[in-house]
Amino acid sequence: MILYSQPEFSPPAPCPYLPGRTMVYSFFFADSLNADELSWFLSRGWRKFGHYFFRPACPDCRACTPLRIPVQRFQPSRGQKRVLRRCSHVGVSFAPVRYEKELFDLYHVHSKVRFGQESTFDEFIANLHSSPCPNLLARYEDDGRLLGAGYLDLGSDGLSSVYFVFDPAASSLSPGIFSVLREIEETKKRGLAHYYLGYVVPGCERMAYKAGFHPHQLFCWEDGLWYEDGEEPKSPTPGVLHPFSGWTGPN
């Protein structure tokens, strides 16, 4: 691993998930991570876009909770099985990330329609096509038409969902739910233990769907351990996990 900067804190900003809260990230920039190094950071609550690694360090708030799915024990719900049937005609393939113009076109439309944001090519390349670690691209296609694209990081213990974009015209298929189900399946096929789904935020409706995949595990910021949903942390002592606690450096 090449560490370009030591962890530091972002300036306080309004929280994008919960009204009236303040958001602060701990972040650093890095390159050339191998699968073991990536998994080390994923298992401690870090996420990434491009070379930018981050995790919440908000004052007086630990609402953003990393969630992962132990894929060998995962069982789809009735609703999720209905999504699988609804999308049975959608072809899915997994391969290393490779740029094609239709991927940016899809990203641009998704950003504009879903979030009202104009996206730039430079932002797209920097965040999703400039990866410092092993990665995969999941393509979701219907008769040659690209419906969705899932960007994944490939660790030694699991796959991590970085970002998923889809054609808003295909919203009735529940493509977001379908992508998680297929990526869980791919994780299991590869003999990996976990599918990392990012943060779930109690009180934030647009993140609530993540908790619908069972069983799942939640990360405790205080002791740095993962617990089954509903299981109480063994150490109730409040604290803040140091950014590189336990890190011994690259092999």
Backbone as CSV, one residue per row, in Angstrom:
resi,resn,N_x,N_y,N_z,CA_x,CA_y,CA_z,C_x,C_y,C_z
1,MET,0.843,-1.192,0.000,0.000,0.000,0.000,0.876,1.240,0.000
2,ILE,0.516,2.209,-0.830,1.164,3.505,-0.826,0.224,4.487,-0.128
3,LEU,0.676,5.040,0.980,-0.131,5.985,1.739,0.275,7.395,1.346
4,TYR,-0.620,8.124,0.686,-0.312,9.470,0.230,-0.471,10.512,1.335
5,SER,-1.314,10.216,2.328,-1.534,11.170,3.413,-1.967,10.423,4.661
6,GLN,-1.644,10.986,5.803,-2.115,10.446,7.068,-3.573,10.849,7.270
7,PRO,-4.354,10.072,8.041,-5.751,10.445,8.271,-5.874,11.841,8.877
8,GLU,-6.821,12.607,8.363,-7.148,13.913,8.915,-8.662,14.086,8.877
9,PHE,-9.152,15.192,9.438,-10.586,15.412,9.536,-11.051,16.446,8.519
10,SER,-12.205,16.167,7.922,-12.807,17.126,7.003,-13.434,18.279,7.788
11,PRO,-13.618,19.431,7.173,-14.313,20.523,7.849,-15.762,20.120,8.159
12,PRO,-16.330,20.566,9.264,-17.729,20.264,9.572,-18.660,20.765,8.468
13,ALA,-19.675,19.959,8.171,-20.651,20.303,7.129,-22.003,19.724,7.531
14,PRO,-23.103,20.252,6.963,-24.423,19.686,7.273,-24.497,18.215,6.888
15,CYS,-25.079,17.396,7.730,-25.211,15.972,7.468,-26.170,15.729,6.310
16,PRO,-25.785,14.913,5.325,-26.679,14.626,4.201,-27.755,13.594,4.529
17,TYR,-27.675,12.969,5.710,-28.586,11.888,6.057,-29.625,12.268,7.108
18,LEU,-29.209,13.040,8.109,-30.102,13.381,9.214,-30.133,14.894,9.397
19,PRO,-31.317,15.501,9.392,-31.408,16.955,9.530,-30.915,17.416,10.905
20,GLY,-30.276,18.572,10.895,-29.825,19.159,12.142,-28.541,18.571,12.695
21,ARG,-27.925,17.625,11.978,-26.676,17.018,12.433,-25.494,17.610,11.644
22,THR,-24.311,17.457,12.226,-23.083,17.917,11.587,-22.253,16.713,11.155
23,MET,-21.737,16.777,9.941,-20.959,15.675,9.387,-19.470,16.024,9.395
24,VAL,-18.661,15.083,9.883,-17.203,15.178,9.800,-16.680,13.808,9.391
25,TYR,-15.782,13.776,8.424,-15.158,12.530,8.008,-13.696,12.500,8.437
26,SER,-13.215,11.319,8.768,-11.786,11.042,8.814,-11.428,10.499,7.437
27,PHE,-10.365,11.011,6.831,-10.056,10.589,5.469,-8.557,10.574,5.215
28,PHE,-8.173,9.822,4.205,-6.798,9.804,3.725,-6.810,9.363,2.270
29,PHE,-5.674,9.508,1.593,-5.537,9.084,0.201,-4.474,7.990,0.121
30,ALA,-4.782,6.951,-0.654,-3.857,5.815,-0.743,-3.936,5.174,-2.123
31,ASP,-2.963,4.313,-2.401,-2.887,3.633,-3.695,-2.264,2.254,-3.490
32,SER,-2.428,1.393,-4.493,-1.747,0.094,-4.582,-2.027,-0.817,-3.385
33,LEU,-3.295,-0.879,-2.951,-3.662,-1.815,-1.894,-3.845,-3.200,-2.487
34,ASN,-3.381,-4.227,-1.771,-3.722,-5.573,-2.175,-5.028,-5.986,-1.491
35,ALA,-5.498,-7.194,-1.787,-6.801,-7.631,-1.279,-6.829,-7.714,0.245
36,ASP,-5.730,-8.148,0.855,-5.685,-8.236,2.317,-5.757,-6.853,2.961
37,GLU,-5.018,-5.908,2.404,-5.026,-4.553,2.951,-6.406,-3.910,2.808
38,LEU,-7.029,-4.114,1.657,-8.375,-3.573,1.469,-9.335,-4.144,2.503
39,SER,-9.292,-5.453,2.719,-10.196,-6.081,3.687,-9.951,-5.561,5.101
40,TRP,-8.705,-5.262,5.416,-8.397,-4.703,6.747,-9.182,-3.410,6.957
41,PHE,-9.175,-2.547,5.960,-9.876,-1.271,6.095,-11.396,-1.454,6.056
42,LEU,-11.891,-2.313,5.186,-13.327,-2.565,5.135,-13.831,-3.097,6.467
43,SER,-13.049,-3.973,7.086,-13.489,-4.585,8.343,-13.465,-3.602,9.500
44,ARG,-12.923,-2.411,9.282,-12.884,-1.389,10.316,-13.699,-0.156,9.946
45,GLY,-14.636,-0.345,9.032,-15.610,0.702,8.749,-15.235,1.724,7.704
46,TRP,-14.113,1.512,7.010,-13.707,2.465,5.985,-14.442,2.184,4.672
47,ARG,-14.694,3.247,3.925,-15.236,3.181,2.573,-14.308,3.965,1.658
48,LYS,-14.563,3.931,0.359,-13.688,4.666,-0.549,-14.393,5.035,-1.848
49,PHE,-13.929,6.130,-2.428,-14.221,6.507,-3.810,-12.877,6.840,-4.440
50,GLY,-12.507,6.109,-5.470,-11.205,6.329,-6.058,-10.119,6.120,-5.013
51,HIS,-9.218,7.075,-4.902,-8.108,6.982,-3.947,-8.453,7.611,-2.598
52,TYR,-9.676,8.078,-2.471,-10.130,8.765,-1.252,-10.806,7.756,-0.325
53,PHE,-10.190,7.507,0.837,-10.736,6.600,1.842,-11.341,7.439,2.966
54,PHE,-12.486,7.029,3.471,-13.158,7.848,4.475,-13.998,6.985,5.406
55,ARG,-14.283,7.544,6.575,-15.279,6.970,7.471,-15.751,8.081,8.414
56,PRO,-16.965,7.960,8.963,-17.512,9.033,9.797,-16.685,9.262,11.054
57,ALA,-16.556,10.527,11.407,-15.922,10.926,12.670,-16.708,12.103,13.235
58,CYS,-18.034,11.978,13.195,-18.913,13.090,13.548,-18.930,13.330,15.060
59,PRO,-18.972,14.599,15.472,-19.029,14.895,16.906,-20.371,14.465,17.491
60,ASP,-20.316,13.665,18.547,-21.521,13.269,19.293,-22.525,12.480,18.463
61,CYS,-22.069,11.771,17.437,-22.999,10.979,16.627,-22.276,9.774,16.047
62,ARG,-22.891,8.593,16.179,-22.369,7.357,15.591,-23.481,6.660,14.805
63,ALA,-24.366,7.470,14.200,-25.527,6.893,13.518,-25.138,6.104,12.271
64,CYS,-24.139,6.560,11.524,-23.716,5.851,10.318,-23.028,4.550,10.721
65,THR,-23.677,3.438,10.444,-23.198,2.145,10.923,-22.848,1.225,9.755
66,PRO,-21.598,0.794,9.634,-21.242,-0.145,8.569,-22.039,-1.450,8.689
67,LEU,-22.490,-1.939,7.545,-23.289,-3.165,7.498,-22.656,-4.131,6.511
68,ARG,-22.556,-5.397,6.897,-22.086,-6.422,5.978,-22.966,-7.658,6.114
69,ILE,-22.975,-8.464,5.070,-23.833,-9.647,5.029,-22.957,-10.898,4.984
70,PRO,-23.114,-11.804,5.948,-22.409,-13.092,5.890,-23.087,-13.968,4.834
71,VAL,-22.505,-14.035,3.672,-23.220,-14.542,2.506,-23.589,-16.019,2.598
72,GLN,-22.824,-16.809,3.339,-23.137,-18.234,3.423,-24.448,-18.477,4.169
73,ARG,-24.846,-17.552,5.013,-26.079,-17.714,5.792,-27.239,-16.871,5.258
74,PHE,-26.994,-16.115,4.200,-28.034,-15.228,3.688,-29.200,-16.002,3.084
75,GLN,-30.414,-15.539,3.399,-31.634,-16.094,2.822,-32.516,-14.950,2.332
76,PRO,-32.849,-14.905,1.035,-33.690,-13.811,0.539,-35.100,-13.879,1.125
77,SER,-35.663,-12.705,1.348,-37.036,-12.613,1.841,-38.013,-12.883,0.700
78,ARG,-39.313,-12.941,1.028,-40.323,-13.134,-0.019,-40.260,-12.018,-1.048
79,GLY,-40.170,-10.793,-0.547,-40.108,-9.660,-1.457,-38.884,-9.700,-2.347
80,GLN,-37.755,-10.101,-1.792,-36.530,-10.200,-2.580,-36.607,-11.318,-3.606
81,LYS,-37.289,-12.399,-3.275,-37.499,-13.468,-4.255,-38.370,-12.977,-5.409
82,ARG,-39.343,-12.119,-5.100,-40.182,-11.549,-6.162,-39.342,-10.686,-7.101
83,VAL,-38.394,-9.934,-6.538,-37.507,-9.118,-7.370,-36.664,-10.007,-8.281
84,LEU,-36.175,-11.119,-7.757,-35.394,-12.048,-8.582,-36.222,-12.572,-9.755
85,ARG,-37.478,-12.907,-9.491,-38.352,-13.399,-10.569,-38.623,-12.283,-11.582
86,ARG,-38.843,-11.070,-11.084,-39.148,-9.932,-11.949,-37.969,-9.622,-12.875
87,CYS,-36.761,-9.882,-12.407,-35.553,-9.555,-13.163,-34.910,-10.783,-13.803
88,SER,-35.673,-11.852,-13.931,-35.097,-13.102,-14.442,-34.573,-12.961,-15.870
89,HIS,-35.042,-11.952,-16.597,-34.595,-11.746,-17.973,-33.331,-10.898,-18.056
90,VAL,-32.873,-10.373,-16.935,-31.708,-9.481,-16.918,-30.429,-10.310,-16.823
91,GLY,-29.539,-10.125,-17.776,-28.259,-10.818,-17.746,-27.253,-10.065,-16.888
92,VAL,-26.460,-10.788,-16.114,-25.476,-10.177,-15.222,-24.103,-10.788,-15.476
93,SER,-23.102,-9.943,-15.612,-21.732,-10.416,-15.798,-20.800,-9.637,-14.875
94,PHE,-19.704,-10.283,-14.460,-18.719,-9.673,-13.565,-17.343,-9.756,-14.222
95,ALA,-16.634,-8.636,-14.250,-15.292,-8.582,-14.825,-14.577,-7.375,-14.224
96,PRO,-13.241,-7.320,-14.344,-12.530,-6.139,-13.865,-13.077,-4.858,-14.497
97,VAL,-13.011,-3.772,-13.758,-13.543,-2.494,-14.240,-12.812,-2.071,-15.513
98,ARG,-13.607,-1.726,-16.505,-13.062,-1.251,-17.781,-13.999,-0.179,-18.318
99,TYR,-13.432,0.937,-18.742,-14.263,2.065,-19.182,-14.898,1.807,-20.551
100,GLU,-16.177,2.176,-20.654,-16.893,2.260,-21.921,-17.799,3.474,-21.841
101,LYS,-18.007,4.126,-22.950,-18.775,5.371,-22.958,-20.175,5.194,-22.384
102,GLU,-20.799,4.047,-22.644,-22.164,3.851,-22.160,-22.231,3.836,-20.637
103,LEU,-21.123,3.523,-19.971,-21.101,3.558,-18.511,-21.215,4.996,-18.005
104,PHE,-20.468,5.908,-18.627,-20.583,7.314,-18.222,-21.957,7.867,-18.571
105,ASP,-22.486,7.509,-19.729,-23.828,7.973,-20.111,-24.858,7.534,-19.076
106,LEU,-24.758,6.286,-18.624,-25.686,5.771,-17.615,-25.510,6.521,-16.300
107,TYR,-24.265,6.731,-15.896,-23.962,7.464,-14.662,-24.529,8.886,-14.728
108,HIS,-24.372,9.527,-15.861,-24.841,10.905,-16.038,-26.357,10.983,-15.901
109,VAL,-27.076,10.095,-16.583,-28.544,10.089,-16.518,-29.010,9.754,-15.106
110,HIS,-28.391,8.760,-14.484,-28.766,8.363,-13.130,-28.596,9.529,-12.159
111,SER,-27.476,10.231,-12.236,-27.211,11.354,-11.327,-28.222,12.481,-11.535
112,LYS,-28.542,12.752,-12.779,-29.447,13.869,-13.087,-30.879,13.567,-12.677
113,VAL,-31.366,12.378,-13.003,-32.765,12.040,-12.732,-32.986,11.696,-11.263
114,ARG,-32.105,10.920,-10.673,-32.303,10.460,-9.293,-31.966,11.521,-8.256
115,PHE,-30.925,12.324,-8.529,-30.440,13.250,-7.510,-30.442,14.705,-7.946
116,GLY,-30.823,14.973,-9.194,-30.837,16.345,-9.671,-29.453,16.955,-9.768
117,GLN,-28.440,16.118,-10.008,-27.059,16.582,-10.040,-26.473,16.425,-11.440
118,GLU,-25.732,17.437,-11.854,-24.969,17.331,-13.092,-23.625,16.689,-12.768
119,SER,-23.259,15.678,-13.494,-21.997,14.972,-13.234,-20.981,15.317,-14.307
120,THR,-19.722,15.232,-13.951,-18.651,15.498,-14.904,-17.885,14.219,-15.191
121,PHE,-17.268,14.188,-16.352,-16.479,13.020,-16.736,-15.293,12.838,-15.800
122,ASP,-14.641,13.930,-15.430,-13.480,13.846,-14.536,-13.864,13.246,-13.192
123,GLU,-15.002,13.666,-12.650,-15.497,13.123,-11.370,-15.774,11.626,-11.494
124,PHE,-16.400,11.253,-12.592,-16.732,9.853,-12.837,-15.474,8.992,-12.879
125,ILE,-14.474,9.433,-13.615,-13.231,8.671,-13.746,-12.507,8.607,-12.405
126,ALA,-12.419,9.738,-11.714,-11.679,9.784,-10.446,-12.319,8.895,-9.389
127,ASN,-13.647,8.873,-9.325,-14.349,8.129,-8.276,-14.504,6.649,-8.565
128,LEU,-14.720,6.287,-9.835,-15.110,4.917,-10.143,-14.173,4.174,-11.094
129,HIS,-13.361,4.895,-11.851,-12.490,4.233,-12.821,-11.008,4.508,-12.549
130,SER,-10.713,4.925,-11.340,-9.319,5.128,-10.928,-9.155,4.452,-9.578
131,SER,-9.078,3.128,-9.592,-9.127,2.369,-8.350,-7.737,1.990,-7.852
132,PRO,-7.483,2.141,-6.544,-6.194,1.758,-5.975,-6.139,0.318,-5.488
133,CYS,-7.144,-0.500,-5.830,-7.216,-1.855,-5.289,-7.923,-2.776,-6.289
134,PRO,-7.890,-4.094,-6.071,-8.613,-5.004,-6.970,-10.098,-4.655,-7.026
135,ASN,-10.693,-4.770,-8.214,-12.079,-4.334,-8.366,-12.827,-5.190,-9.375
136,LEU,-14.121,-4.994,-9.412,-14.999,-5.666,-10.361,-16.079,-4.700,-10.828
137,LEU,-16.550,-4.936,-12.046,-17.710,-4.227,-12.569,-18.794,-5.252,-12.861
138,ALA,-19.963,-5.063,-12.287,-21.122,-5.904,-12.584,-21.984,-5.179,-13.612
139,ARG,-22.220,-5.820,-14.728,-23.060,-5.234,-15.785,-24.416,-5.927,-15.785
140,TYR,-25.475,-5.143,-15.826,-26.842,-5.642,-15.843,-27.465,-5.243,-17.186
141,GLU,-27.780,-6.243,-18.009,-28.198,-5.972,-19.373,-29.472,-6.732,-19.729
142,ASP,-30.256,-6.096,-20.572,-31.467,-6.721,-21.110,-31.404,-6.638,-22.625
143,ASP,-31.164,-7.783,-23.271,-31.093,-7.860,-24.727,-30.102,-6.837,-25.285
144,GLY,-28.931,-6.767,-24.646,-27.878,-5.882,-25.121,-27.960,-4.455,-24.612
145,ARG,-29.036,-4.108,-23.926,-29.190,-2.749,-23.390,-28.701,-2.708,-21.954
146,LEU,-27.817,-1.765,-21.651,-27.264,-1.635,-20.305,-28.290,-0.998,-19.378
147,LEU,-28.746,-1.779,-18.389,-29.725,-1.285,-17.419,-29.078,-0.770,-16.142
148,GLY,-27.928,-1.348,-15.787,-27.292,-0.952,-14.537,-25.834,-1.356,-14.518
149,ALA,-25.082,-0.740,-13.612,-23.668,-1.059,-13.458,-23.304,-0.950,-11.983
150,GLY,-22.717,-2.027,-11.452,-22.311,-2.046,-10.057,-20.798,-2.055,-9.947
151,TYR,-20.261,-1.075,-9.225,-18.821,-0.995,-8.999,-18.495,-1.632,-7.651
152,LEU,-17.560,-2.582,-7.668,-17.250,-3.372,-6.482,-15.747,-3.408,-6.247
153,ASP,-15.359,-3.378,-4.972,-13.975,-3.636,-4.600,-13.859,-5.080,-4.155
154,LEU,-12.720,-5.694,-4.459,-12.505,-7.118,-4.218,-11.445,-7.317,-3.136
155,GLY,-11.905,-7.641,-1.923,-10.997,-7.905,-0.821,-10.743,-9.393,-0.658
156,SER,-9.891,-9.740,0.290,-9.578,-11.148,0.520,-10.683,-11.868,1.272
157,ASP,-11.579,-11.122,1.926,-12.670,-11.754,2.672,-14.039,-11.452,2.088
158,GLY,-14.122,-10.591,1.074,-15.444,-10.288,0.553,-15.435,-9.249,-0.551
159,LEU,-16.631,-8.998,-1.087,-16.849,-7.923,-2.048,-17.457,-6.732,-1.325
160,SER,-17.113,-5.542,-1.790,-17.649,-4.318,-1.211,-18.334,-3.513,-2.304
161,SER,-19.600,-3.196,-2.099,-20.332,-2.372,-3.046,-19.881,-0.923,-2.911
162,VAL,-19.289,-0.389,-3.966,-18.837,1.003,-3.970,-19.948,1.921,-4.455
163,TYR,-20.553,1.561,-5.590,-21.603,2.423,-6.156,-22.388,1.610,-7.179
164,PHE,-23.674,1.928,-7.283,-24.527,1.275,-8.273,-25.323,2.342,-9.004
165,VAL,-25.298,2.292,-10.316,-26.077,3.219,-11.131,-27.015,2.405,-12.022
166,PHE,-28.163,2.978,-12.338,-29.109,2.266,-13.194,-29.924,3.250,-14.012
167,ASP,-30.493,2.728,-15.064,-31.366,3.510,-15.938,-32.665,3.796,-15.179
168,PRO,-32.997,5.071,-14.923,-34.227,5.376,-14.192,-35.481,4.800,-14.841
169,ALA,-35.430,4.543,-16.144,-36.580,3.958,-16.840,-36.836,2.521,-16.396
170,ALA,-35.850,1.901,-15.749,-35.992,0.518,-15.279,-36.324,0.446,-13.794
171,SER,-36.751,1.558,-13.201,-36.992,1.599,-11.755,-38.015,0.574,-11.288
172,SER,-38.989,0.249,-12.118,-40.042,-0.694,-11.720,-39.502,-2.096,-11.462
173,LEU,-38.292,-2.379,-11.926,-37.685,-3.695,-11.708,-37.023,-3.808,-10.334
174,SER,-36.951,-2.688,-9.595,-36.199,-2.648,-8.323,-34.743,-3.048,-8.562
175,PRO,-34.064,-2.349,-9.471,-32.705,-2.753,-9.839,-31.715,-2.678,-8.681
176,GLY,-31.911,-1.757,-7.733,-31.008,-1.672,-6.593,-31.043,-2.927,-5.742
177,ILE,-32.246,-3.410,-5.462,-32.396,-4.648,-4.685,-31.832,-5.834,-5.471
178,PHE,-32.128,-5.867,-6.756,-31.646,-6.979,-7.591,-30.114,-7.007,-7.619
179,SER,-29.498,-5.839,-7.715,-28.038,-5.806,-7.772,-27.419,-6.355,-6.491
180,VAL,-27.993,-6.019,-5.345,-27.458,-6.542,-4.087,-27.586,-8.060,-4.049
181,LEU,-28.723,-8.576,-4.469,-28.942,-10.023,-4.452,-27.950,-10.744,-5.355
182,ARG,-27.720,-10.208,-6.538,-26.783,-10.867,-7.457,-25.342,-10.721,-6.987
183,GLU,-25.024,-9.611,-6.349,-23.657,-9.418,-5.865,-23.384,-10.253,-4.615
184,ILE,-24.413,-10.487,-3.803,-24.282,-11.454,-2.706,-24.007,-12.840,-3.279
185,GLU,-24.746,-13.203,-4.310,-24.558,-14.508,-4.952,-23.143,-14.641,-5.513
186,GLU,-22.644,-13.569,-6.133,-21.285,-13.607,-6.693,-20.237,-13.740,-5.590
187,THR,-20.459,-13.052,-4.476,-19.546,-13.163,-3.343,-19.470,-14.609,-2.863
188,LYS,-20.634,-15.233,-2.762,-20.700,-16.630,-2.315,-20.015,-17.555,-3.304
189,LYS,-20.221,-17.338,-4.604,-19.595,-18.176,-5.629,-18.075,-18.127,-5.551
190,ARG,-17.553,-16.979,-5.158,-16.102,-16.807,-5.074,-15.521,-17.358,-3.775
191,GLY,-16.367,-17.925,-2.932,-15.895,-18.497,-1.681,-15.502,-17.462,-0.646
192,LEU,-16.036,-16.247,-0.763,-15.736,-15.167,0.172,-16.798,-15.106,1.261
193,ALA,-16.461,-14.498,2.374,-17.340,-14.556,3.544,-18.357,-13.427,3.623
194,HIS,-17.971,-12.220,3.166,-18.809,-11.054,3.444,-19.096,-10.219,2.199
195,TYR,-20.261,-9.623,2.206,-20.625,-8.608,1.219,-20.833,-7.316,1.990
196,TYR,-19.970,-6.333,1.752,-20.028,-5.051,2.460,-20.949,-4.101,1.702
197,LEU,-21.959,-3.588,2.416,-22.995,-2.790,1.769,-22.964,-1.321,2.197
198,GLY,-21.862,-0.894,2.788,-21.769,0.512,3.167,-22.438,0.792,4.501
199,TYR,-22.929,2.019,4.661,-23.502,2.447,5.932,-25.024,2.400,5.919
200,VAL,-25.577,1.977,7.027,-27.014,2.109,7.259,-27.169,3.182,8.334
201,VAL,-28.184,4.044,8.187,-28.364,5.186,9.088,-29.784,5.174,9.634
202,PRO,-29.969,4.750,10.884,-31.320,4.789,11.464,-31.909,6.187,11.358
203,GLY,-33.136,6.251,10.840,-33.790,7.545,10.658,-33.654,8.105,9.266
204,CYS,-32.828,7.480,8.424,-32.667,7.914,7.036,-33.360,6.907,6.132
205,GLU,-34.483,7.290,5.572,-35.327,6.352,4.817,-34.625,5.777,3.594
206,ARG,-33.830,6.602,2.900,-33.220,6.108,1.656,-32.111,5.085,1.899
207,MET,-31.683,4.940,3.158,-30.678,3.934,3.477,-31.298,2.687,4.118
208,ALA,-32.591,2.753,4.421,-33.235,1.709,5.222,-33.261,0.348,4.523
209,TYR,-33.269,0.337,3.184,-33.377,-0.933,2.458,-32.232,-1.893,2.792
210,LYS,-31.085,-1.352,3.195,-29.915,-2.198,3.454,-30.172,-3.167,4.608
211,ALA,-30.953,-2.712,5.587,-31.230,-3.563,6.747,-32.231,-4.662,6.427
212,GLY,-32.748,-4.679,5.196,-33.708,-5.704,4.801,-33.069,-6.994,4.321
213,PHE,-31.739,-7.059,4.324,-31.029,-8.266,3.908,-30.570,-9.002,5.164
214,HIS,-31.066,-10.229,5.327,-30.826,-10.970,6.577,-30.176,-12.325,6.311
215,PRO,-29.323,-12.758,7.264,-28.862,-11.981,8.415,-27.826,-10.951,7.979
216,HIS,-27.623,-9.947,8.821,-26.553,-8.996,8.569,-25.851,-8.654,9.873
217,GLN,-24.670,-8.114,9.736,-23.846,-7.742,10.885,-23.586,-6.244,10.860
218,LEU,-23.493,-5.661,12.058,-23.272,-4.226,12.205,-21.968,-3.985,12.958
219,PHE,-21.257,-2.952,12.537,-19.963,-2.623,13.132,-20.149,-1.672,14.312
220,CYS,-19.446,-1.943,15.385,-19.498,-1.090,16.574,-18.281,-0.163,16.562
221,TRP,-18.519,1.144,16.505,-17.424,2.100,16.460,-16.611,2.105,17.757
222,GLU,-17.254,1.754,18.874,-16.568,1.855,20.163,-15.501,0.774,20.361
223,ASP,-15.815,-0.467,19.973,-14.844,-1.536,20.220,-14.264,-2.147,18.943
224,GLY,-14.737,-1.693,17.782,-14.179,-2.174,16.529,-14.554,-3.591,16.171
225,LEU,-15.670,-4.101,16.719,-16.119,-5.465,16.451,-17.431,-5.455,15.679
226,TRP,-17.707,-6.578,15.007,-18.959,-6.758,14.276,-19.912,-7.606,15.111
227,TYR,-21.196,-7.226,15.123,-22.209,-7.937,15.888,-23.396,-8.275,14.984
228,GLU,-24.001,-9.428,15.260,-25.227,-9.778,14.560,-26.303,-8.738,14.881
229,ASP,-27.166,-8.472,13.907,-28.257,-7.518,14.129,-29.057,-7.909,15.370
230,GLY,-29.196,-6.984,16.300,-29.925,-7.242,17.536,-29.052,-7.672,18.687
231,GLU,-27.804,-8.036,18.400,-26.878,-8.442,19.450,-26.255,-7.207,20.093
232,GLU,-26.207,-7.187,21.404,-25.646,-6.050,22.135,-24.121,-6.130,22.145
233,PRO,-23.432,-4.994,21.925,-21.968,-4.990,22.020,-21.506,-5.460,23.399
234,LYS,-20.393,-6.173,23.402,-19.868,-6.710,24.661,-19.227,-5.629,25.521
235,SER,-18.752,-4.568,24.882,-18.097,-3.489,25.620,-18.924,-2.223,25.511
236,PRO,-19.663,-1.850,26.568,-20.506,-0.672,26.494,-19.761,0.635,26.705
237,THR,-18.442,0.558,26.975,-17.684,1.764,27.267,-17.588,2.642,26.023
238,PRO,-18.079,3.882,26.077,-18.020,4.758,24.903,-16.587,5.155,24.577
239,GLY,-16.337,5.373,23.329,-15.015,5.784,22.895,-15.018,5.994,21.402
240,VAL,-13.864,6.318,20.845,-13.729,6.513,19.405,-12.538,5.686,18.936
241,LEU,-12.786,4.781,17.996,-11.725,3.919,17.486,-10.722,4.760,16.709
242,HIS,-9.442,4.611,17.034,-8.397,5.339,16.332,-8.388,4.921,14.860
243,PRO,-8.166,5.872,13.900,-8.238,5.538,12.487,-7.436,4.315,12.066
244,PHE,-6.188,4.167,12.561,-5.361,3.037,12.151,-5.099,2.081,13.303
245,SER,-6.031,1.996,14.244,-5.856,1.103,15.392,-5.654,-0.331,14.919
246,GLY,-4.549,-0.942,15.312,-4.267,-2.316,14.941,-3.508,-2.472,13.630
247,TRP,-3.275,-1.378,12.919,-2.592,-1.465,11.617,-1.102,-1.682,11.835
248,THR,-0.553,-2.678,11.179,0.878,-2.965,11.294,1.639,-2.588,10.034
249,GLY,0.933,-2.007,9.072,1.595,-1.587,7.844,1.569,-2.671,6.782
250,PRO,1.913,-2.332,5.548,1.919,-3.312,4.465,2.913,-4.427,4.725
251,ASN,2.596,-5.620,4.197,3.519,-6.745,4.329,4.778,-6.522,3.494
